[in-house]
Amino acid sequence: MSGKSDTTNSDPDIITLGVQPKATTIEGIAVEVAAIKLLLKILKTSVDEKLEYGGVIYRDQAGPIKHTGPFKGESAIKVDVGHNKDNWGCPQESTPLAWYHTHPLQKIQTSNMGEVTGLWDSFIGGDKGLSNDSGLTGYLATGDGRVWRYDPPREGGAMVPQKDGRMKWAPPALGKGIWGPLNLALYKR
Ligand SMILES: [Zn+2]
């Protein structure tokens, strides 16, 4: 899932690099392992077909980690993971925990300019918005076999001073998240 803007905009306020993101809770690790497995399993198909794939990882009522998808995307830069559906397309009583998708191509064909190098290893535009608006961690696999993680800002918003001296509420969605590649060696058994 990434809009056209991914190929044309460089988002200057994007994310803090240099932090190795990794799951630190038992549930977080379970979600991360699930995301990595799902992504690496579908990645070759995604690259071969030049289509994004993606879905949602959730906890069902009884406790286990489950997932939707991987759903086949409609193009190399777009997949509907179900975010417009009730509860992200997960069962009603379940809790979405993360979403995952692929960026199969480093170079993306555009309708007017031919081939451009997309920011395939970035989490910007629609991707970032989806995580920021929902608070869900986003997992991404790029066609070169790397798996990435984006954590939206989870801290509460803050009052920030405006030019006129007045304070204004800035919601957390406008803050920075944490982004970076995962060290897959950590997950090898
Ligand atoms: Zn994307």
Backbone and ligand atoms as CSV (ligand in chain L), in Angstrom:
chain,resi,resn,atom,element,x,y,z
A,1,MET,N,N,0.858,-1.177,0.000
A,1,MET,CA,C,0.000,0.000,0.000
A,1,MET,C,C,0.886,1.217,0.000
A,2,SER,N,N,0.867,1.904,-1.073
A,2,SER,CA,C,1.560,3.177,-1.090
A,2,SER,C,C,1.006,3.935,-2.270
A,3,GLY,N,N,0.717,5.166,-2.047
A,3,GLY,CA,C,0.079,5.931,-3.099
A,3,GLY,C,C,1.085,6.427,-4.103
A,4,LYS,N,N,0.579,7.139,-5.076
A,4,LYS,CA,C,1.435,7.720,-6.094
A,4,LYS,C,C,2.434,8.683,-5.454
A,5,SER,N,N,2.007,9.294,-4.360
A,5,SER,CA,C,2.861,10.290,-3.741
A,5,SER,C,C,4.192,9.691,-3.295
A,6,ASP,N,N,4.189,8.393,-3.076
A,6,ASP,CA,C,5.442,7.764,-2.669
A,6,ASP,C,C,6.546,7.949,-3.705
A,7,THR,N,N,6.163,8.073,-4.949
A,7,THR,CA,C,7.184,8.152,-5.976
A,7,THR,C,C,7.562,9.591,-6.289
A,8,THR,N,N,6.800,10.528,-5.794
A,8,THR,CA,C,7.080,11.904,-6.169
A,8,THR,C,C,7.446,12.797,-4.981
A,9,ASN,N,N,7.001,12.414,-3.818
A,9,ASN,CA,C,7.290,13.237,-2.652
A,9,ASN,C,C,8.406,12.631,-1.815
A,10,SER,N,N,9.311,13.463,-1.387
A,10,SER,CA,C,10.140,12.983,-0.303
A,10,SER,C,C,9.612,13.698,0.935
A,11,ASP,N,N,9.259,12.923,1.884
A,11,ASP,CA,C,8.587,13.435,3.068
A,11,ASP,C,C,9.656,13.888,4.051
A,12,PRO,N,N,9.827,15.186,4.210
A,12,PRO,CA,C,10.965,15.669,4.981
A,12,PRO,C,C,10.856,15.357,6.470
A,13,ASP,N,N,9.617,15.188,6.935
A,13,ASP,CA,C,9.514,14.984,8.375
A,13,ASP,C,C,9.454,13.510,8.711
A,14,ILE,N,N,9.817,12.724,7.708
A,14,ILE,CA,C,9.698,11.298,7.974
A,14,ILE,C,C,10.674,10.879,9.059
A,15,ILE,N,N,10.147,10.253,10.008
A,15,ILE,CA,C,10.685,9.212,10.863
A,15,ILE,C,C,12.156,9.313,11.269
A,16,THR,N,N,12.352,8.756,12.388
A,16,THR,CA,C,13.661,8.783,13.007
A,16,THR,C,C,14.433,7.544,12.590
A,17,LEU,N,N,15.532,7.729,11.909
A,17,LEU,CA,C,16.352,6.588,11.534
A,17,LEU,C,C,17.394,6.344,12.621
A,18,GLY,N,N,18.040,5.234,12.523
A,18,GLY,CA,C,19.148,4.982,13.440
A,18,GLY,C,C,18.746,4.196,14.663
A,19,VAL,N,N,17.462,3.972,14.845
A,19,VAL,CA,C,17.031,3.136,15.952
A,19,VAL,C,C,16.670,1.779,15.369
A,20,GLN,N,N,17.197,0.747,15.921
A,20,GLN,CA,C,16.839,-0.582,15.449
A,20,GLN,C,C,15.502,-0.959,16.059
A,21,PRO,N,N,14.439,-0.936,15.264
A,21,PRO,CA,C,13.151,-1.273,15.861
A,21,PRO,C,C,13.083,-2.775,16.093
A,22,LYS,N,N,12.540,-3.145,17.175
A,22,LYS,CA,C,12.299,-4.568,17.400
A,22,LYS,C,C,11.244,-4.746,18.472
A,23,ALA,N,N,10.567,-5.861,18.365
A,23,ALA,CA,C,9.519,-6.144,19.326
A,23,ALA,C,C,10.127,-6.427,20.687
A,24,THR,N,N,9.457,-5.956,21.725
A,24,THR,CA,C,10.012,-6.145,23.065
A,24,THR,C,C,9.038,-6.852,23.997
A,25,THR,N,N,7.812,-7.065,23.572
A,25,THR,CA,C,6.867,-7.779,24.419
A,25,THR,C,C,6.601,-9.156,23.816
A,26,ILE,N,N,6.061,-10.050,24.622
A,26,ILE,CA,C,5.779,-11.403,24.134
A,26,ILE,C,C,4.813,-11.342,22.952
A,27,GLU,N,N,3.758,-10.547,23.109
A,27,GLU,CA,C,2.817,-10.442,22.002
A,27,GLU,C,C,3.463,-9.759,20.797
A,28,GLY,N,N,4.259,-8.743,21.084
A,28,GLY,CA,C,4.940,-8.037,20.001
A,28,GLY,C,C,5.846,-8.952,19.206
A,29,ILE,N,N,6.538,-9.821,19.903
A,29,ILE,CA,C,7.438,-10.757,19.219
A,29,ILE,C,C,6.629,-11.749,18.390
A,30,ALA,N,N,5.508,-12.215,18.951
A,30,ALA,CA,C,4.653,-13.147,18.205
A,30,ALA,C,C,4.134,-12.496,16.929
A,31,VAL,N,N,3.747,-11.240,17.035
A,31,VAL,CA,C,3.252,-10.505,15.865
A,31,VAL,C,C,4.380,-10.333,14.855
A,32,GLU,N,N,5.554,-9.987,15.361
A,32,GLU,CA,C,6.686,-9.744,14.458
A,32,GLU,C,C,7.089,-11.018,13.713
A,33,VAL,N,N,7.138,-12.124,14.446
A,33,VAL,CA,C,7.483,-13.400,13.802
A,33,VAL,C,C,6.435,-13.739,12.741
A,34,ALA,N,N,5.182,-13.535,13.078
A,34,ALA,CA,C,4.102,-13.808,12.115
A,34,ALA,C,C,4.261,-12.930,10.881
A,35,ALA,N,N,4.558,-11.660,11.100
A,35,ALA,CA,C,4.712,-10.726,9.969
A,35,ALA,C,C,5.867,-11.145,9.075
A,36,ILE,N,N,6.987,-11.490,9.695
A,36,ILE,CA,C,8.168,-11.879,8.906
A,36,ILE,C,C,7.865,-13.132,8.084
A,37,LYS,N,N,7.241,-14.110,8.731
A,37,LYS,CA,C,6.929,-15.356,8.016
A,37,LYS,C,C,5.987,-15.105,6.845
A,38,LEU,N,N,4.932,-14.338,7.107
A,38,LEU,CA,C,3.958,-14.051,6.052
A,38,LEU,C,C,4.616,-13.317,4.898
A,39,LEU,N,N,5.431,-12.340,5.240
A,39,LEU,CA,C,6.026,-11.500,4.202
A,39,LEU,C,C,7.034,-12.287,3.365
A,40,LEU,N,N,7.883,-13.054,4.029
A,40,LEU,CA,C,8.909,-13.765,3.274
A,40,LEU,C,C,8.293,-14.883,2.433
A,41,LYS,N,N,7.143,-15.379,2.878
A,41,LYS,CA,C,6.471,-16.433,2.125
A,41,LYS,C,C,5.844,-15.891,0.836
A,42,ILE,N,N,5.325,-14.688,0.906
A,42,ILE,CA,C,4.601,-14.142,-0.249
A,42,ILE,C,C,5.499,-13.302,-1.145
A,43,LEU,N,N,6.712,-12.990,-0.671
A,43,LEU,CA,C,7.533,-11.999,-1.371
A,43,LEU,C,C,7.882,-12.402,-2.800
A,44,LYS,N,N,8.251,-13.657,-3.001
A,44,LYS,CA,C,8.650,-14.071,-4.347
A,44,LYS,C,C,7.478,-13.939,-5.320
A,45,THR,N,N,6.316,-14.373,-4.880
A,45,THR,CA,C,5.113,-14.237,-5.706
A,45,THR,C,C,4.866,-12.770,-6.034
A,46,SER,N,N,4.997,-11.944,-5.017
A,46,SER,CA,C,4.764,-10.506,-5.185
A,46,SER,C,C,5.718,-9.918,-6.224
A,47,VAL,N,N,6.979,-10.310,-6.132
A,47,VAL,CA,C,7.978,-9.796,-7.077
A,47,VAL,C,C,7.713,-10.346,-8.475
A,48,ASP,N,N,7.441,-11.645,-8.552
A,48,ASP,CA,C,7.187,-12.265,-9.864
A,48,ASP,C,C,5.989,-11.629,-10.557
A,49,GLU,N,N,4.952,-11.361,-9.783
A,49,GLU,CA,C,3.721,-10.808,-10.367
A,49,GLU,C,C,3.754,-9.283,-10.469
A,50,LYS,N,N,4.793,-8.678,-9.853
A,50,LYS,CA,C,4.878,-7.212,-9.793
A,50,LYS,C,C,3.633,-6.604,-9.162
A,51,LEU,N,N,3.157,-7.247,-8.111
A,51,LEU,CA,C,1.973,-6.768,-7.396
A,51,LEU,C,C,2.261,-6.752,-5.898
A,52,GLU,N,N,1.755,-5.728,-5.241
A,52,GLU,CA,C,1.835,-5.718,-3.784
A,52,GLU,C,C,0.920,-6.791,-3.211
A,53,TYR,N,N,1.334,-7.307,-2.065
A,53,TYR,CA,C,0.464,-8.179,-1.275
A,53,TYR,C,C,0.444,-7.642,0.150
A,54,GLY,N,N,-0.638,-7.894,0.856
A,54,GLY,CA,C,-0.670,-7.425,2.238
A,54,GLY,C,C,-1.859,-7.941,3.002
A,55,GLY,N,N,-1.890,-7.626,4.265
A,55,GLY,CA,C,-2.993,-8.047,5.129
A,55,GLY,C,C,-2.796,-7.509,6.538
A,56,VAL,N,N,-3.535,-8.082,7.441
A,56,VAL,CA,C,-3.568,-7.597,8.819
A,56,VAL,C,C,-3.320,-8.752,9.780
A,57,ILE,N,N,-2.565,-8.481,10.811
A,57,ILE,CA,C,-2.339,-9.466,11.878
A,57,ILE,C,C,-3.191,-9.046,13.072
A,58,TYR,N,N,-3.899,-9.993,13.639
A,58,TYR,CA,C,-4.808,-9.643,14.731
A,58,TYR,C,C,-4.830,-10.727,15.801
A,59,ARG,N,N,-5.315,-10.345,16.953
A,59,ARG,CA,C,-5.531,-11.286,18.043
A,59,ARG,C,C,-7.010,-11.593,18.112
A,60,ASP,N,N,-7.364,-12.861,18.038
A,60,ASP,CA,C,-8.790,-13.154,18.111
A,60,ASP,C,C,-9.193,-13.282,19.576
A,61,GLN,N,N,-10.471,-13.429,19.781
A,61,GLN,CA,C,-11.007,-13.425,21.138
A,61,GLN,C,C,-10.324,-14.443,22.034
A,62,ALA,N,N,-10.079,-15.617,21.475
A,62,ALA,CA,C,-9.531,-16.701,22.287
A,62,ALA,C,C,-8.055,-16.497,22.591
A,63,GLY,N,N,-7.432,-15.604,21.896
A,63,GLY,CA,C,-6.046,-15.315,22.222
A,63,GLY,C,C,-5.018,-15.468,21.138
A,64,PRO,N,N,-5.173,-16.487,20.256
A,64,PRO,CA,C,-4.089,-16.696,19.285
A,64,PRO,C,C,-3.922,-15.537,18.305
A,65,ILE,N,N,-2.710,-15.428,17.789
A,65,ILE,CA,C,-2.413,-14.465,16.736
A,65,ILE,C,C,-2.851,-15.060,15.402
A,66,LYS,N,N,-3.664,-14.315,14.680
A,66,LYS,CA,C,-4.109,-14.776,13.369
A,66,LYS,C,C,-3.865,-13.654,12.354
A,67,HIS,N,N,-4.224,-13.928,11.119
A,67,HIS,CA,C,-4.009,-12.880,10.119
A,67,HIS,C,C,-5.034,-12.966,9.007
A,68,THR,N,N,-5.234,-11.850,8.330
A,68,THR,CA,C,-5.971,-11.846,7.073
A,68,THR,C,C,-4.951,-11.777,5.939
A,69,GLY,N,N,-5.390,-12.174,4.756
A,69,GLY,CA,C,-4.495,-12.146,3.613
A,69,GLY,C,C,-3.497,-13.292,3.649
A,70,PRO,N,N,-2.401,-13.160,2.908
A,70,PRO,CA,C,-2.077,-11.988,2.088
A,70,PRO,C,C,-3.054,-11.796,0.919
A,71,PHE,N,N,-3.530,-10.566,0.799
A,71,PHE,CA,C,-4.387,-10.204,-0.321
A,71,PHE,C,C,-3.532,-9.708,-1.479
A,72,LYS,N,N,-3.949,-10.078,-2.677
A,72,LYS,CA,C,-3.233,-9.625,-3.868
A,72,LYS,C,C,-3.588,-8.171,-4.153
A,73,GLY,N,N,-2.584,-7.353,-4.400
A,73,GLY,CA,C,-2.822,-5.949,-4.695
A,73,GLY,C,C,-3.243,-5.725,-6.130
A,74,GLU,N,N,-3.649,-4.503,-6.402
A,74,GLU,CA,C,-4.085,-4.193,-7.759
A,74,GLU,C,C,-2.953,-3.669,-8.630
A,75,SER,N,N,-1.827,-3.330,-8.017
A,75,SER,CA,C,-0.679,-2.877,-8.794
A,75,SER,C,C,0.581,-3.071,-7.960
A,76,ALA,N,N,1.718,-2.613,-8.517
A,76,ALA,CA,C,2.992,-2.731,-7.803
A,76,ALA,C,C,3.102,-1.743,-6.665
A,77,ILE,N,N,2.165,-0.798,-6.602
A,77,ILE,CA,C,2.235,0.186,-5.520
A,77,ILE,C,C,0.918,0.299,-4.766
A,78,LYS,N,N,0.082,-0.696,-4.901
A,78,LYS,CA,C,-1.196,-0.578,-4.195
A,78,LYS,C,C,-1.765,-1.940,-3.828
A,79,VAL,N,N,-2.153,-2.038,-2.564
A,79,VAL,CA,C,-2.906,-3.210,-2.112
A,79,VAL,C,C,-3.917,-2.759,-1.066
A,80,ASP,N,N,-5.087,-3.363,-1.136
A,80,ASP,CA,C,-6.117,-3.073,-0.138
A,80,ASP,C,C,-6.011,-4.125,0.957
A,81,VAL,N,N,-5.547,-3.697,2.108
A,81,VAL,CA,C,-5.378,-4.654,3.213
A,81,VAL,C,C,-6.639,-4.752,4.063
A,82,GLY,N,N,-7.655,-4.003,3.692
A,82,GLY,CA,C,-8.918,-4.073,4.423
A,82,GLY,C,C,-9.119,-2.955,5.416
A,83,HIS,N,N,-8.282,-1.936,5.339
A,83,HIS,CA,C,-8.341,-0.867,6.335
A,83,HIS,C,C,-9.627,-0.054,6.260
A,84,ASN,N,N,-10.337,-0.136,5.143
A,84,ASN,CA,C,-11.605,0.599,5.050
A,84,ASN,C,C,-12.788,-0.205,5.574
A,85,LYS,N,N,-12.534,-1.461,5.876
A,85,LYS,CA,C,-13.624,-2.294,6.381
A,85,LYS,C,C,-13.728,-2.155,7.903
A,86,ASP,N,N,-14.840,-2.622,8.431
A,86,ASP,CA,C,-14.999,-2.654,9.885
A,86,ASP,C,C,-13.858,-3.448,10.494
A,87,ASN,N,N,-13.264,-2.885,11.520
A,87,ASN,CA,C,-12.203,-3.583,12.241
A,87,ASN,C,C,-11.117,-4.111,11.304
A,88,TRP,N,N,-10.837,-3.359,10.259
A,88,TRP,CA,C,-9.793,-3.705,9.277
A,88,TRP,C,C,-10.047,-5.064,8.621
A,89,GLY,N,N,-11.315,-5.449,8.549
A,89,GLY,CA,C,-11.632,-6.716,7.901
A,89,GLY,C,C,-11.368,-7.931,8.777
A,90,CYS,N,N,-11.056,-7.695,10.036
A,90,CYS,CA,C,-10.832,-8.797,10.974
A,90,CYS,C,C,-12.159,-9.117,11.672
A,91,PRO,N,N,-12.279,-10.314,12.253
A,91,PRO,CA,C,-13.518,-10.652,12.954
A,91,PRO,C,C,-13.884,-9.579,13.985
A,92,GLN,N,N,-15.182,-9.445,14.190
A,92,GLN,CA,C,-15.704,-8.327,14.957
A,92,GLN,C,C,-15.080,-8.169,16.344
A,93,GLU,N,N,-14.941,-9.270,17.041
A,93,GLU,CA,C,-14.467,-9.190,18.421
A,93,GLU,C,C,-12.951,-9.211,18.515
A,94,SER,N,N,-12.271,-9.291,17.394
A,94,SER,CA,C,-10.811,-9.406,17.426
A,94,SER,C,C,-10.151,-8.028,17.471
A,95,THR,N,N,-8.872,-8.039,17.738
A,95,THR,CA,C,-8.118,-6.789,17.843
A,95,THR,C,C,-7.002,-6.754,16.802
A,96,PRO,N,N,-7.098,-5.868,15.819
A,96,PRO,CA,C,-5.975,-5.724,14.874
A,96,PRO,C,C,-4.714,-5.262,15.618
A,97,LEU,N,N,-3.586,-5.854,15.266
A,97,LEU,CA,C,-2.343,-5.529,15.974
A,97,LEU,C,C,-1.294,-4.906,15.058
A,98,ALA,N,N,-1.322,-5.285,13.791
A,98,ALA,CA,C,-0.328,-4.763,12.855
A,98,ALA,C,C,-0.828,-5.028,11.438
A,99,TRP,N,N,-0.282,-4.299,10.501
A,99,TRP,CA,C,-0.577,-4.629,9.104
A,99,TRP,C,C,0.739,-4.868,8.386
A,100,TYR,N,N,0.660,-5.601,7.305
A,100,TYR,CA,C,1.889,-5.965,6.601
A,100,TYR,C,C,1.650,-5.859,5.106
A,101,HIS,N,N,2.689,-5.534,4.373
A,101,HIS,CA,C,2.570,-5.529,2.916
A,101,HIS,C,C,3.937,-5.548,2.265
A,102,THR,N,N,3.933,-5.728,0.957
A,102,THR,CA,C,5.186,-5.828,0.205
A,102,THR,C,C,5.348,-4.620,-0.714
A,103,HIS,N,N,6.593,-4.302,-0.980
A,103,HIS,CA,C,6.944,-3.368,-2.057
A,103,HIS,C,C,7.832,-4.159,-3.018
A,104,PRO,N,N,7.240,-4.738,-4.043
A,104,PRO,CA,C,8.017,-5.656,-4.874
A,104,PRO,C,C,9.052,-4.984,-5.769
A,105,LEU,N,N,8.772,-3.760,-6.186
A,105,LEU,CA,C,9.625,-3.154,-7.219
A,105,LEU,C,C,10.352,-1.921,-6.721
A,106,GLN,N,N,11.624,-1.852,-7.086
A,106,GLN,CA,C,12.391,-0.653,-6.750
A,106,GLN,C,C,12.075,0.452,-7.740
A,107,LYS,N,N,11.838,0.044,-8.982
A,107,LYS,CA,C,11.498,1.041,-10.010
A,107,LYS,C,C,10.039,0.864,-10.393
A,108,ILE,N,N,9.383,1.970,-10.483
A,108,ILE,CA,C,7.944,1.935,-10.708
A,108,ILE,C,C,7.598,2.671,-11.984
A,109,GLN,N,N,6.782,2.017,-12.773
A,109,GLN,CA,C,6.334,2.622,-14.024
A,109,GLN,C,C,5.239,3.650,-13.723
A,110,THR,N,N,5.444,4.856,-14.188
A,110,THR,CA,C,4.388,5.843,-13.996
A,110,THR,C,C,3.692,6.095,-15.324
A,111,SER,N,N,2.509,6.644,-15.245
A,111,SER,CA,C,1.704,6.795,-16.452
A,111,SER,C,C,2.293,7.836,-17.404
A,112,ASN,N,N,2.960,8.847,-16.854
A,112,ASN,CA,C,3.400,9.927,-17.743
A,112,ASN,C,C,4.922,10.023,-17.919
A,113,MET,N,N,5.669,9.524,-16.961
A,113,MET,CA,C,7.112,9.767,-17.008
A,113,MET,C,C,7.947,8.528,-17.291
A,114,GLY,N,N,7.294,7.433,-17.545
A,114,GLY,CA,C,8.073,6.228,-17.729
A,114,GLY,C,C,8.525,5.674,-16.399
A,115,GLU,N,N,9.773,5.247,-16.355
A,115,GLU,CA,C,10.241,4.556,-15.165
A,115,GLU,C,C,10.884,5.522,-14.184
A,116,VAL,N,N,10.465,5.463,-12.957
A,116,VAL,CA,C,11.124,6.257,-11.932
A,116,VAL,C,C,11.531,5.329,-10.796
A,117,THR,N,N,12.526,5.764,-10.066
A,117,THR,CA,C,12.927,4.994,-8.912
A,117,THR,C,C,12.041,5.378,-7.744
A,118,GLY,N,N,11.245,4.449,-7.318
A,118,GLY,CA,C,10.343,4.710,-6.204
A,118,GLY,C,C,11.082,4.611,-4.888
A,119,LEU,N,N,10.497,5.200,-3.900
A,119,LEU,CA,C,11.071,5.101,-2.563
A,119,LEU,C,C,10.537,3.815,-1.924
A,120,TRP,N,N,10.950,2.712,-2.503
A,120,TRP,CA,C,10.354,1.436,-2.102
A,120,TRP,C,C,10.743,1.036,-0.688
A,121,ASP,N,N,11.900,1.551,-0.229
A,121,ASP,CA,C,12.313,1.202,1.127
A,121,ASP,C,C,11.967,2.321,2.107
A,122,SER,N,N,10.870,3.003,1.814
A,122,SER,CA,C,10.397,4.059,2.703
A,122,SER,C,C,8.974,3.752,3.144
A,123,PHE,N,N,8.617,4.348,4.239
A,123,PHE,CA,C,7.262,4.188,4.754
A,123,PHE,C,C,6.666,5.573,4.826
A,124,ILE,N,N,6.109,6.000,3.713
A,124,ILE,CA,C,5.663,7.386,3.609
A,124,ILE,C,C,4.296,7.408,2.969
A,125,GLY,N,N,3.779,8.592,2.851
A,125,GLY,CA,C,2.513,8.758,2.164
A,125,GLY,C,C,1.428,7.917,2.804
A,126,GLY,N,N,0.742,7.150,1.979
A,126,GLY,CA,C,-0.374,6.351,2.448
A,126,GLY,C,C,0.021,5.351,3.513
A,127,ASP,N,N,1.194,4.791,3.383
A,127,ASP,CA,C,1.646,3.795,4.364
A,127,ASP,C,C,1.738,4.409,5.754
A,128,LYS,N,N,2.431,5.525,5.800
A,128,LYS,CA,C,2.646,6.177,7.082
A,128,LYS,C,C,1.316,6.632,7.683
A,129,GLY,N,N,0.463,7.194,6.824
A,129,GLY,CA,C,-0.832,7.662,7.294
A,129,GLY,C,C,-1.682,6.543,7.870
A,130,LEU,N,N,-1.616,5.405,7.210
A,130,LEU,CA,C,-2.406,4.268,7.677
A,130,LEU,C,C,-1.992,3.856,9.081
A,131,SER,N,N,-0.708,3.812,9.324
A,131,SER,CA,C,-0.225,3.447,10.655
A,131,SER,C,C,-0.479,4.557,11.670
A,132,ASN,N,N,-0.228,5.775,11.251
A,132,ASN,CA,C,-0.403,6.885,12.193
A,132,ASN,C,C,-1.862,7.048,12.608
A,133,ASP,N,N,-2.763,6.883,11.641
A,133,ASP,CA,C,-4.179,7.067,11.947
A,133,ASP,C,C,-4.732,5.962,12.821
A,134,SER,N,N,-4.138,4.787,12.713
A,134,SER,CA,C,-4.686,3.635,13.426
A,134,SER,C,C,-3.873,3.254,14.657
A,135,GLY,N,N,-2.647,3.715,14.703
A,135,GLY,CA,C,-1.752,3.293,15.782
A,135,GLY,C,C,-1.178,1.908,15.563
A,136,LEU,N,N,-1.425,1.321,14.400
A,136,LEU,CA,C,-0.928,-0.035,14.137
A,136,LEU,C,C,0.488,0.009,13.573
A,137,THR,N,N,1.323,-0.878,14.068
A,137,THR,CA,C,2.656,-1.049,13.494
A,137,THR,C,C,2.519,-1.561,12.068
A,138,GLY,N,N,3.375,-1.087,11.193
A,138,GLY,CA,C,3.381,-1.550,9.811
A,138,GLY,C,C,4.640,-2.345,9.511
A,139,TYR,N,N,4.465,-3.516,8.922
A,139,TYR,CA,C,5.603,-4.326,8.488
A,139,TYR,C,C,5.641,-4.322,6.974
A,140,LEU,N,N,6.830,-4.206,6.440
A,140,LEU,CA,C,6.998,-4.094,4.995
A,140,LEU,C,C,8.146,-4.986,4.554
A,141,ALA,N,N,7.940,-5.726,3.460
A,141,ALA,CA,C,9.039,-6.466,2.849
A,141,ALA,C,C,9.346,-5.837,1.507
A,142,THR,N,N,10.618,-5.546,1.267
A,142,THR,CA,C,11.025,-5.041,-0.039
A,142,THR,C,C,11.531,-6.202,-0.881
A,143,GLY,N,N,11.457,-6.015,-2.196
A,143,GLY,CA,C,11.778,-7.080,-3.132
A,143,GLY,C,C,13.165,-7.669,-2.976
A,144,ASP,N,N,14.050,-6.985,-2.276
A,144,ASP,CA,C,15.411,-7.491,-2.069
A,144,ASP,C,C,15.503,-8.387,-0.833
A,145,GLY,N,N,14.372,-8.671,-0.206
A,145,GLY,CA,C,14.370,-9.628,0.895
A,145,GLY,C,C,14.480,-9.020,2.282
A,146,ARG,N,N,14.556,-7.711,2.347
A,146,ARG,CA,C,14.596,-7.088,3.670
A,146,ARG,C,C,13.177,-6.927,4.211
A,147,VAL,N,N,13.069,-6.961,5.534
A,147,VAL,CA,C,11.791,-6.700,6.185
A,147,VAL,C,C,11.967,-5.487,7.087
A,148,TRP,N,N,11.015,-4.589,7.007
A,148,TRP,CA,C,11.091,-3.314,7.703
A,148,TRP,C,C,9.930,-3.187,8.670
A,149,ARG,N,N,10.117,-2.254,9.592
A,149,ARG,CA,C,9.053,-2.042,10.566
A,149,ARG,C,C,8.868,-0.546,10.803
A,150,TYR,N,N,7.636,-0.128,10.854
A,150,TYR,CA,C,7.327,1.261,11.201
A,150,TYR,C,C,6.427,1.281,12.426
A,151,ASP,N,N,6.868,1.964,13.444
A,151,ASP,CA,C,6.050,2.180,14.635
A,151,ASP,C,C,5.548,3.606,14.631
A,152,PRO,N,N,4.233,3.762,14.584
A,152,PRO,CA,C,3.702,5.128,14.627
A,152,PRO,C,C,3.942,5.732,15.994
A,153,PRO,N,N,3.901,7.050,16.058
A,153,PRO,CA,C,4.072,7.688,17.360
A,153,PRO,C,C,2.926,7.299,18.279
A,154,ARG,N,N,3.235,6.769,19.423
A,154,ARG,CA,C,2.189,6.292,20.315
A,154,ARG,C,C,2.008,7.179,21.529
A,155,GLU,N,N,2.960,8.019,21.755
A,155,GLU,CA,C,2.821,8.923,22.889
A,155,GLU,C,C,1.632,9.839,22.631
A,156,GLY,N,N,1.103,10.356,23.683
A,156,GLY,CA,C,-0.009,11.274,23.509
A,156,GLY,C,C,0.438,12.523,22.777
A,157,GLY,N,N,-0.526,13.297,22.354
A,157,GLY,CA,C,-0.190,14.542,21.692
A,157,GLY,C,C,0.462,15.516,22.664
A,158,ALA,N,N,0.764,16.687,22.159
A,158,ALA,CA,C,1.415,17.675,23.021
A,158,ALA,C,C,0.911,19.070,22.674
A,159,MET,N,N,0.983,19.934,23.633
A,159,MET,CA,C,0.684,21.334,23.375
A,159,MET,C,C,1.959,21.983,22.858
A,160,VAL,N,N,1.861,22.585,21.696
A,160,VAL,CA,C,3.056,23.232,21.148
A,160,VAL,C,C,2.780,24.713,20.901
A,161,PRO,N,N,3.775,25.534,21.159
A,161,PRO,CA,C,3.578,26.971,20.980
A,161,PRO,C,C,3.508,27.341,19.499
A,162,GLN,N,N,2.581,28.211,19.168
A,162,GLN,CA,C,2.449,28.695,17.798
A,162,GLN,C,C,3.220,30.002,17.652
A,163,LYS,N,N,3.290,30.501,16.415
A,163,LYS,CA,C,4.035,31.733,16.151
A,163,LYS,C,C,3.483,32.901,16.963
A,164,ASP,N,N,2.166,32.881,17.144
A,164,ASP,CA,C,1.564,33.997,17.879
A,164,ASP,C,C,1.654,33.803,19.393
A,165,GLY,N,N,2.337,32.789,19.795
A,165,GLY,CA,C,2.550,32.589,21.222
A,165,GLY,C,C,1.512,31.694,21.880
A,166,ARG,N,N,0.414,31.466,21.172
A,166,ARG,CA,C,-0.606,30.616,21.762
A,166,ARG,C,C,-0.221,29.150,21.637
A,167,MET,N,N,-0.745,28.378,22.533
A,167,MET,CA,C,-0.445,26.951,22.498
A,167,MET,C,C,-1.507,26.234,21.677
A,168,LYS,N,N,-1.059,25.235,20.946
A,168,LYS,CA,C,-2.015,24.488,20.131
A,168,LYS,C,C,-1.762,23.003,20.302
A,169,TRP,N,N,-2.840,22.258,20.326
A,169,TRP,CA,C,-2.740,20.813,20.491
A,169,TRP,C,C,-2.259,20.154,19.196
A,170,ALA,N,N,-1.198,19.406,19.290
A,170,ALA,CA,C,-0.710,18.639,18.141
A,170,ALA,C,C,-0.922,17.159,18.442
A,171,PRO,N,N,-1.766,16.500,17.676
A,171,PRO,CA,C,-2.036,15.086,17.939
A,171,PRO,C,C,-0.812,14.227,17.620
A,172,PRO,N,N,-0.725,13.047,18.195
A,172,PRO,CA,C,0.459,12.211,17.990
A,172,PRO,C,C,0.656,11.815,16.541
A,173,ALA,N,N,-0.424,11.794,15.760
A,173,ALA,CA,C,-0.283,11.387,14.362
A,173,ALA,C,C,0.630,12.326,13.588
A,174,LEU,N,N,0.851,13.506,14.091
A,174,LEU,CA,C,1.739,14.436,13.402
A,174,LEU,C,C,3.188,14.300,13.865
A,175,GLY,N,N,3.397,13.459,14.831
A,175,GLY,CA,C,4.749,13.291,15.335
A,175,GLY,C,C,5.541,12.330,14.471
A,176,LYS,N,N,6.716,12.008,14.916
A,176,LYS,CA,C,7.563,11.096,14.175
A,176,LYS,C,C,7.389,9.690,14.717
A,177,GLY,N,N,7.504,8.766,13.836
A,177,GLY,CA,C,7.503,7.375,14.254
A,177,GLY,C,C,8.907,6.832,14.216
A,178,ILE,N,N,9.014,5.548,14.341
A,178,ILE,CA,C,10.323,4.904,14.264
A,178,ILE,C,C,10.303,3.929,13.094
A,179,TRP,N,N,11.338,3.989,12.316
A,179,TRP,CA,C,11.382,3.216,11.072
A,179,TRP,C,C,12.743,2.592,10.895
A,180,GLY,N,N,12.790,1.381,10.405
A,180,GLY,CA,C,14.070,0.796,10.054
A,180,GLY,C,C,13.931,-0.663,9.674
A,181,PRO,N,N,15.013,-1.212,9.094
A,181,PRO,CA,C,14.998,-2.624,8.714
A,181,PRO,C,C,15.158,-3.503,9.949
A,182,LEU,N,N,14.541,-4.652,9.909
A,182,LEU,CA,C,14.699,-5.608,11.000
A,182,LEU,C,C,15.933,-6.456,10.740
A,183,ASN,N,N,16.571,-6.835,11.806
A,183,ASN,CA,C,17.683,-7.766,11.707
A,183,ASN,C,C,17.120,-9.182,11.734
A,184,LEU,N,N,16.966,-9.754,10.540
A,184,LEU,CA,C,16.284,-11.049,10.467
A,184,LEU,C,C,17.088,-12.157,11.127
A,185,ALA,N,N,18.406,-11.934,11.269
A,185,ALA,CA,C,19.231,-12.952,11.912
A,185,ALA,C,C,18.750,-13.237,13.333
A,186,LEU,N,N,18.143,-12.221,13.920
A,186,LEU,CA,C,17.637,-12.386,15.285
A,186,LEU,C,C,16.544,-13.439,15.342
A,187,TYR,N,N,15.910,-13.699,14.201
A,187,TYR,CA,C,14.759,-14.593,14.197
A,187,TYR,C,C,15.084,-15.966,13.628
A,188,LYS,N,N,16.329,-16.138,13.194
A,188,LYS,CA,C,16.692,-17.457,12.656
A,188,LYS,C,C,16.899,-18.446,13.788
A,189,ARG,N,N,16.454,-19.655,13.585
A,189,ARG,CA,C,16.596,-20.647,14.643
A,189,ARG,C,C,17.732,-21.582,14.339
L,1,ZN,ZN,ZN,3.438,0.737,0.673
